[in-house]
Amino acid sequence: MGLILYGKITKKHGLSGELKVLPFSKNLSTFKNLNKIYIELDPDKKPVEYKIAKKRFHKNFAIVRFEGVNTPEESDKIVNKQLLIDESQLSELDENEFFWFDLIGLEVYTNRNEYIGKVSDLLDNGAQEILIVRDDKREVLIPFVEKFIMETNMEESKIIINPIEGLLE
């Protein structure tokens, strides 16, 4: 069983222990099929399994209630924690779709073959995903949209961008 980062519990929702979950994917088909997830409560211990008792969806979020989490006080213990799933539970991706964990670590170059850095993380600002690219000296935020991304080459572990003026400053 290989656990992968799949989302984050962002806040409490209501009075029955429900939680708002942000999956790190616009495609919610994987989450719709989940009946359990894992949460790393303590970085020095094995992630804890939580069974999903109830779920519904609103925009790009899921509202979830886990078995054994029935009050706001119990849900407080897992707010702001990362959500992990077994890699075998992932849905198939469409062409030109990627899991966030696949993009982390890829090297980023301009279309003039200038090295920018490596993808260290991603953000979702609601409109699009944003690559956080770092090298030894700086951090650059690059929207992961067709306008800027010319190529994502998983075999060569690199992304080629077309930087507009001011993007890399």
N, C-alpha and C positions, 0 to 999 in steps of 0.2 A: 504494500500500500504506500503510494507516494502522495503526500499531502502537498497541495499547492495553495497559495494565497488567492482567494477568489473575491473578497469584498471586505467591507468594514461595517460594524454596527455603529451607527452614527448618533442615535439618541433614543430615549424612551418614547413610547407612543401610547397614550391613554393610561388607564388605571388597572388594567388586567395583566400587566407584565409584557405587553407587546413591545416590539422594538422595530425601529426603522433601519433597514439594511440597504447599503449601497453596493450592489454587485459591480465588480470591475469589468463589466461587459454590457454593452447596449442590448445584446441578444440575451433575453431573459429565459430562453428555452431550457438552459441547464438548470437554472434556479427553480423553474416550474416543476422539474422532475425530481428535485432533491427531497429526501425524507430525513436526512441527518446532515449535520455539519460538525466541524471541530473548531474549538476556540482555544487559543494559547493564553491561559490565565496567568501562567507563571513561565517566564522564558527558560527556567531551569528544569521544567517538568514537561512531560508528554502532554500534547493538546487534549482537551476534554471533549468527548462526544456529546452533542446535544441533539435530541430527536425533535423534529419540527412537528408541532401539534396543529398549527394553523398558519396559513399564509395567504396573502392577497397582494395585488400589485397596484401601484399608483405611479404613473410616469415611469422614471427609470429606477424606482425604489421598490423594495418589498417590505411589507409590514408583516412581521413574523412573531408568533408566540411559540416558545420552546416548552416541551414537557418539563415540569418542575420549576418553571419560572412564571409565577402567577401574580406577582405584586410589583409595583414600581421599585420597591427596595431590593427585591431579588434581581430585577433587570439592571439596576445600577451597577451591579458587579461585572456586567459584561459590556456596558456602553463603552465605546471607543476602542473596543478590541477588534482584532482582525479575524476574519472568517476564513477558514480553510476547508477545502473539500478534497476528496480522493480524486486523483487525476483521472481515474477510469470513469468518473461521473460527468466529465466534460462532454458537451454536445459538439457535433461536427461544425466546423467553421465554413462560411462561404469564402469564395475566392477573394483575396485582398483583405481578409479579416485576420486578426492576430490576437492571441492572448497576451495580456500585459506581461506576464512572466517570461514570455518568449522574446519580448523586445528589450527587457532589462539586460544590460551588458553589451548590446550591439554598439559598434563604433559608428559614429556619424561623420560624414564627409560632405563638403560642398560639391556642386557639380564641376568645380575646378580642381577637385581632388585635395582640398585643404581639410586637414583633420580638425574637427571641432571638439570631440570628446566622446565619452561613452554614455549611453542612456543609464541613468542611475535610478530613475523612478518615473512615474507618470501621475498626472493629475487629471481629474475630470471636472471641467468648469461648467458642465451642463450643456454647452454648445458643442464642445469637441474635447478630445483627449489632448493633453499637452505633454510632450516629452521633456523631462528634466535631464539635460545633457551637461556633464561635468568633465573638466580636465584638471590639471594641477593648479590652474590659475583662476578659473572662472566657472560660473554656472549660467547656462543659457536655457531659456524656455522656448520650445519650438512646437507650434500647433501641429498635431498629427493629422493634417488634412492634405488633400490632393494638390492644393495650391503650392505647398512647400515641399512635400515629400515626392521626390521623383521615383525612387525605387527603395523597396525594402527587400534585401537579399539575405534570406535566412542561411543559405549555404555558405556565403562569405561572411556572415555575421556583421553586416553593415547596412546602413541607411544612407542614401544619397539625397541631399536636400538642395533646393533652389532658393537660396536666401535672398530676400528682398532687402533693400537698403534699410539699415537700422535694426534688422532682426537679431544680428549677432553682437550688437553693441551693448 
